[in-house]
Amino acid sequence: MRAWALFLAVVGAAGVAGLRQRIIRPAADPVTTPVPLVPTEWQPPNPFDAPLPAQAYTGAPSTGDELENLLRLELFQDGQPISLQQQREYLLRWAALRDRLAVRAFGTDDDLRLEILRAANGAAKQLQVFDQVWETTTGPRGPRAAEWDLPGGSRAYVRQEYALHATTRRNTP
């Protein structure tokens, strides 16, 4: 019942046709909680045993290559029906890319960094909500687990999911 309520919240008044637009093309300014400024020895929040960025993104394409790949996917699939698995992969890769950019944003202008962090948190939350609605998580802790409610938890959830996704892709012929 809870999954159905979340589905209706995601779909909203736009209907099922608007679901693809909301999920595949993230909002420009997602509503997220502000992320505090961090000291120079900052490590991303790591609830429980979620992998750190260096672990989760080992072997990942460069950020430029991944952005190009995601744009190609979006252009190639524009107007074509796509599967639930393809939607999730797109959301996962988009959230992981934004998380990687947020990790690298340390040392940039405070306003720019906060904007990047908000975008990363928003993309991570989209994946988390998608997984709650469609029950498509692959990691040991599902999207409703309490640890993801901690600051930075949604981004740690993305790292958990991306690390498994990347391992699966490397081990698949």
N, C-alpha and C positions, 0 to 999 in steps of 0.2 A: 504494500500500500504506500509506503514511504517513497519507493522508487517511482511510483506513478505520480505522486505529488511533485517530486523533483522534475520529472519529465514535463509536467504541465507548466511548472515554473520556468523551465528553460524555453519551452516552445512559446508560451505566453499567447498574446493576442495575434501574433504573426502567423500562427498555425504551423502545421508540419512543413510547409514549403519554406517558411522562414527559419526553420531549424538549421538547414544547411548553411544559410547565410550567416547565422550567428555562430555556428561551430567552426566552419571552415575559414571564415573571414572574421578574425577577432575584432572586437570593438576598439576604436582608436584610443579611448581613454577609459579602461576598465575601472570599476569601482573597487579599490583595494584599501587596505589599511596602510597608513604611512609607514615607511621603513626608516628607522632611526639611522643617523650618521654613524659610521663605524670607525674604530681606531685602526692604525696602520697594520697591526698584526691580526687583522680580522680573518676569521674563518667563517664560512657560511654556517648558519644554524644546522645542526645535524641531529634531529630527533632520533633517538634510539639507534638503530644500526643502519640507517640509510647511508648509502655511499656518499663520500665527498665528491665534489666536481671532478677532481683529478682521476678518481676511480671510475666514476660513471661515464665520463666522456673520453676515456682512453680509446684511441682508434677511431674517434668520430671524425667526420670530414671537417675541414677548416670552416670557420663561420661563413666565409664568403661562398665557398662551394655549397654548403648546406642551404644558404639563402637562395642561391641560384637553383638548386634542386627543388626546393619547395615552391619557388615561383613557377618553374617548369611544370610541376605537378598540378598546380592550380590552373595554369593556362591550358594544359592538356585536358583536364577534367572539366573545364568550364562548360556548364550546360549538360554534362553527361551524368547519368546516375552513378553514384559511387557506393560501395559497400560500407557497412558499419566498420569493418576492419580498416578500410582505407581512410575513413574519416578519423578513426582513432590514431592511426599512424601519423597522419598529417598533424593532428593536434599535439601528439607526443613530440614529434620532431620540432614543431614550431615552439612549443614550451621549452624544450631542451635548448634550442638555439637562443631564445630570449634569456634563459638562465645562464648560459655560457657568456652572453654579452654582459649580463648584470655582474657576474663574477669579475669580468675584465674591466668593468666600469670604475673600479676603485681608483681614485686619484684624478678623476675627471671633475669638471665643474659640478658643484653640489646640486644645482637644479637639474642638470642633464642626468646626473647619476640617479637622482630620485625618480626622474621620469622613466629611466631604463628599469629601475627596480620595480616601479609600479607596473610597468608593462610585463615584466617577467612574472610578478605575482599574479597578475590578471590572467596571463596565458596558462600558468600552472593551475589556477583555480578552475579555468574552463575545462582542462583535462580531468581534474578531480571530479567536477560535476558530471561530465560526460560519463566517466567510469561509474559514478554512483547511479546514474540513470540507467545505463545499459549493462552494468555489471561486467565490464570488460577489463578489469584490472588483471595484471599478470604477476604482481609482486606478492610477497608473503603478507604484507599488511594492506588491507583494502582501503579505499578512499574515505571510509567513514571512521577509520582508526583515530583514536584520541591524539596520538602524537602529531598528526598533521594539522591539528588546531593550534599548535605552538607557533610563535613568529618564525617565518621562513619554512613552515611545515609543508605548504603546498609545493614549494620548489624542491624540497627534499623528496616529496612524493614523486615528482617528475624524475629526479635522479634515480630513485629506486626502479621506476618503470623503464627508463631509458637504458640503464645498465643491463636489465634483463632483455630488452629489445635488441640491444647491440650484440649481446652474447648469442642470442638466438640467430641473428642475421649472420654472424661470423661462423656459426656451427652448421648453417644450412647450406647444402651444396648448390 
